[in-house]
Amino acid sequence: MAAALVLAQLKAQMALPGYARSPSLGLLYITDHYAADARELLAFMEQ
């Protein structure tokens, strides 16, 4: 759920004037709390 909320916020930002519509670089910071799910989180964000 947290990843879906982050993704929704990023998409909203990209829709604003002056923001990249299709960014080519991203940074995904994952705390140790989510480390066990890192691969799944990255795959979700890549979609």
N, C-alpha and C positions, 0 to 999 in steps of 0.2 A: 504494500500500500504506500509506503514512504517513497519508493522509487517511482511509482505512478504519479504521485503528487509533484515530485521534482520534475519529471518529464513534462507534465502539464504546464508547470511554471516556465520551463525552458521554451516550450512551443509558443507560449503567450509572448515571451520576450522577443522571440524571433519574428513574430508577426508585427512588431512595432517598427515604425519608420526609423531608419538609421542602424538597424541591427542586421547581422548576417542572416540571410534566409537559409543558407545551407553551409554551416560552418564546417571547416575541414579538420579542426583540432578540438579535442575535448579532454577534460580532466575529471576523473571519477575518484573521489576520496572515500574510502571505506574504512570505518573504524573497526577495531578488533571485535566489537560486538557482532558485526556482520561479516567477518572474515570467512567464516565457514560457507557463506552464501555468495562469495565474491564472483565466482564464475557465472552463476545464474543472474546476478545483478548486472554484470557486464553484458551478458547476452541480451537481457531485457532492454538495456539502454541502447544497444546497437540497433535494435529493431526500430 
